[in-house]
């Protein structure tokens, strides 16, 4: 009976995997297919809309306010939307994943003026509120208490001054209509049912959800200090190039297969289980991205890579524990159960710590930071489920179906103690030398006018060169044929191309290069690619990563670090564990910064993703060692010193550290080797971060904990000796 039950379990899991895999590959009823995942501007491209201020005169403050509010509106369509300034009067909005520029323009709407008015008996109009008096407008629905019918509504929130104006308007116009006028056209005629104070109002009895969303949209986009006219709407090419995605997918699959081969060779039957769990993880992540309509960008891919690393790590921790139990002479079934149980704390603590960071980044971050956090959170939850639930079910089922010989699982070899702590000065010195030299090189670059970092268009802005062409290039053809020539002239891959809808007009965005290089670009475009000589336009473009976005990313990262510190403090009941982990995390991030300074790798959107990836990777690696130190401190039967306990813990977890770092590194390495240059600029820093994380978890965190905990241990011994006397 037990045998039959285990067969049923395996068959059910296999069926779930087959159905899920089929859904990812082909979709069911038009839903679920991986090809339906929304891809960001950097991966697939999208639509770009350019607005120009209609007002003749305006202040810089009004312009910044308008841009900020338009950015909020755009990010309601996609968290990965970009909004930046072009020239003195224009604002450009980029919406990823869209292919129809006109349809996207309809979704975004034409920003204009909104006002709440009443009409006097003589036909004159009295304006009670304007767009700046309204903070938010959101479509929603309510249920009728008696009939249960759905009532579509728009919920309004007024500013402080707007709330007072609205109370006055509803007081003087009770049971009368207040008209909502957008650019001179009445778009709604709600009746005032009661005096409304407090700044919260609801427009009721709207016919459909679509009409409610339309009204809310009109009110939101009318909440701008400046009036804007639409100048153009165009298709935006993928920044990474047309072949980047396909090459990255192929490299990722090869990386996964290599990990599976490695796991099977090292861990045997558990390696087979881990391989299945890894593909199960990949399938569930793809379904989740599709189901939640996440926009997948390069930072999102970074989140998935980190999730794969943590999924592999969880299995490595479990299987290493099983092999340790077998080495202690435990029966196979006991070893499997004990291995999973002992691995729980390290897996849960490591994943929950990173999950806390992901939630904080989603809460406080914006744009690409949110995209990274969303995919990371999904990856963590899925990896915990596949490692602690799916792997366990399959492992126990295979054991009970006859795979009971210890040789199928392997036995962990005993290792001689690594003496790490007493060499801490050497390891600390190595890190200090690398950091000091790196910052010195960065300072020299800054002194030579190159800047500490090689910042990209996203951070520093640049130039936009627009031209008409005789040939009707598609955006992919333009990226494949024209873009490389421009990159060669300016000596940088930081070039982006956009195509205007229904025309042969293209905009090329690049860093703010010398005018001589711009002249060379024009000559090349005319002579080699058929650009029209008299139709060039040049303009300045601002950074797509705004100061607000950068500030929110920094604040979110700091808050996430504080929250992780608090969690580690609580879970390990010792603040020294928390401070050691955070210092090691800072160490890894600083090493990554040094790499960017020295290598002059472009600092753009991918930079934020790389930093956040290393934050998550570093803290997870550290917690695995700390979990073993905590365990050994509790079971210190041989009365070892703190130094011995730390060295033993690092030695015992060395297999996990090497195997996890190696498998994650291989995945990223394959993407680096097979990827295009822009992908390589993203994966190379992550590989450096993985090496730094592995180094710090073995050679920095333990010695740091020893330095911080030595006095406490000595005080405890002194107190014990005093008590005996």
DAQUI-V410650 format. One line per field, one symbol per residue. phi: phi as a letter, one per 20 degrees, with the letter a starting at -180 (. if undefined). psi: psi as a letter, one per 40 degrees, with the letter a starting at -180 (. if undefined). burial: 1 if it has 16 or more other ideal C-beta (glycine too) atoms within 10 Angstrom, else 0. Layout:
BEGIN
phi->???
psi->???
burial->???
END
This chain:
BEGIN
phi->.fffffffgffffffffffffffffcncmncnfffeffdfgfednrcccddcfeffcaefffffffffffffffffebfefdcbecmecdcddddfmeddffffffffnegbddbdccdffenfddeeccgfedebbcfbbcdffeemfedeccedcefgfffffffffffecfmcededddlndfdacfefeafddnndbcedlefbfffffffffffffeecfdecdfebcbedfffenfefffffffffffgfffffffffffdmggffffffffffggffffffgffelfeedgffffffgfffgfffggffgffffffffffenffgffffffgffffgffffffffgffggffffffdeblfffgffffffffffffffffedfffffffffffepedfgffdncfffdfgeeeffdffffffgfffgfffffffffffffenenfdefeggedmrddddbecfeeffffffffdeggfffffembeecccccfflbddcdddbffeffffffffgfffffdcmfefedecdbeceffefgfffffffffffffffffgfffgffelbffffffffffffgfffgfffgfffemfgecgfffffffffgffffffffffffffgffffdefelfffffffffffffefgfffffffffffgffffffeeegffffeeffffffffffffffeddffgfffgfegfffffffffffffff
psi->dddddddddddddddddddddddddeihfeieideehhiiddddaaihhhihhdhdiiidddddddddddddddeddheeiihihhadeihhhhhieiehddddddddihhahiihiihideeihhhdiideehdihhiaiihhddeeihhhihhihiiddddddddddddefheihhhhhhfehheigihhdihhieehihhifididdddddddddddeefidiiiihdihihhihdeidedddddddddddddddddddddddebdddddddddddddddddddddddefihhaddddddddddddddddddddddddddddddeeiidddddddddddedddddddddddddddddddddiibdddddddddddddddddddddcddddddddddeeegehddedihhiiiihhgddeeddddddddddddddddddddddddeeeidigiadddeaaihhhiiidigiidddddddddddddddefieghiiihihfifhihhhiigiiddddddddddddddefihdefihiiiiiidhidddddddddddddddddddddddddefhddddddddddddddddddddddddefhhhaddddddddddddddddddddddddddddddfgdefiidddddddddddeddddddddddddddddddddeiiddddddddddddddddddddddedddddddddeddddddddddddddd.
burial->00000100100010001001101100000001110011111111111111111000010000101110111011111111111111101111111111001001100111111111110000000001111111001010000000000001111101100110111011001000011111000001010100010010101001000001111111111111111100011111111111011011001101110011011101111111111111111111111111000111111111111111111111111111111111000101001111110111111111111111110111011111111111111111111111110111111111110000010111110000010110010011001001000110110010000001111111111111111110001011011001100110110111111111100111111110100011001101100010100001000011111100110110011011100110111011010111111111101111111111110011111111111111111111111111111111100000000111111111111011101111111111111101110111111111111101111111111111110110000000000000000
END
